[in-house]
Amino acid sequence: METTKRYQRACVEVLEVLKLLKPEEFNRIPKERITLYQKNQASDYTLEIDEHQKLTTQISDDAKLILANLFVRFIASDKDQKKIYEREKKAYVQREMRRIAKEKEKELQQEGLSQVQTKEMQHQNLPIEAKPQTFLEKWIDKVKKILKIG
């Protein structure tokens, strides 16, 4: 299996971030995963994490996704996993409600209702949303706390 350059770079970034974990957290990750990242890492790329900058600005989106997956599957407690899944489920429901509301708005506009009327109907049907912290943001905050970064 040939890996892409993006994935190889992400493997380097993931390994560097994993070095920052506490030993008990690092040891929860299966050795096969670590070996996979080591085997697939780019040989022509290095990353030095600057503790004075946000970690999220120093690593790629691919690395963030891999790290989020590792956190949810292996590092997070059962309680944290339930919270993460509930938050993601709630976010999914809200996205679907917005999508359905947009479709309904298009249908109503095709039926000849004014934009003001459709906006009023849309606001009546949508819940008030508070932006929940995603599991990736929560994991990054945990890494920041470990690294004692801002």
N, C-alpha and C positions, 0 to 999 in steps of 0.2 A: 504494500500500500504506500503510495507516494503522498507525502504531506505537502501542503501549500506553505509558502513563505509566511503568510499571515499566521497560520497555525504554529509554525516553528517559532516565530517571534513571540507569540502568546505563551508558548511553553516556557520560554526563557523568563518572561515576566511573571508567570505563575510560580515558577520555582523560586524566584527572588522574593516574592511576597510570602510564600510559605516558610521561608527562612526566618521570617519575622514573628511567626506564631510561637506560642508557648509550647514546650515539648509535649505536654499532655494533649494539646489540640492537634499538633502535627501528627502525633502517633495514632490518632483516630482515622487518618486518611490511609486507605489501603496502600501497601508498598507497591503493588502492581501499578497503581495510578502514578506514583512518584517515578517509578521506572519508565513508564510510558512517556511522561513529560521529559525526562532526561534523555531518552532515546530519540525523541522527535524535536528536541530543541535546536534552534539555529546555531550553527557553529560560528557564523560571522556576525553575531549580534550579542551585545551585552547590555545590561541595564544596571545602573546604580541608583537606588532609590534615595531621593533627597528628602530627609525627614522634615525639612522646612517647607515643602510643597505638598499640596494635596495629592494623595495617592492616586485618586481618580484621574488626575491630569497627566500622570506619568505612565499609565498602562493603557493598552488598547481595549476596545470594547470586547474583543474576543477573549482577552484575559479576564476581564470583569465577569463575563458570562461563565467561564470555567470556574473562577473562584466562587461565584455565587452558588453554582451547582455543588461544588465541594463543601461549602459551608452548610447548605441546606441538607445535603445527604449525609455528611459525616461529622460535622463539628457542632452544629446547633443541637440543643437539648430537645427532647420531645415536646416540651412546652413551647419552645421557640419555633419549632417546625410547625406546630398547630397554628400559632399566631401568623406565621408567614403564609401558610396555605389559606387561612381565612382572609387575610388581607388581599392576597392575590385573587381569591374567589370574588371578594367584594369589588375589586377593581374591574374584574372581568364583567360582572353583572352591570356595573355602571357604564362600561364601554358599550355593552350590548343595548342598554336602555337608550343611550345617546344615538346609536346607530338606528335603532327602531324609530326613535323620535324624528330623526332626519328623513327617514323613508316616509313616515307619516306626513311630515311637513311637505315633502314633494308631492305626495298624493293629493293633499288638500289644496296646494297651489294649482295643481292641474284641474281640480274641481272648481277653481275660480275664487277661492277665499283670498282675502288680502294678506299681505305679509304681516300686518299688525295683528290680525286675528290668529294667524298661525303661530306667531311668537308668543301670544298670550296663552294659547293652548299648550305650546311646548313648555313654557315655564310652569304651568299647572301640573304637568305630568312628570317633570324631572325632579328627583330628590336633590336636596341641598348636599353638595359634596365637600368633604374635607379631604385634602390631599394626604392619603396615608403614606407612610414611609415604606418604600419598597424593600424587599428582602436584600437587594444589593446595597441600598443605602444603609440599611441596618448593619450589614456585614462590614461595610467600609467604616462605619462609625466604630465598630468593635476593633477593627484593625488600627484605627487612629488612636483609640484608647490604649491599646497595647503598645503602640509606638510613642504614645504621649505627644501626638500631633494635634494642634489646634482643635 
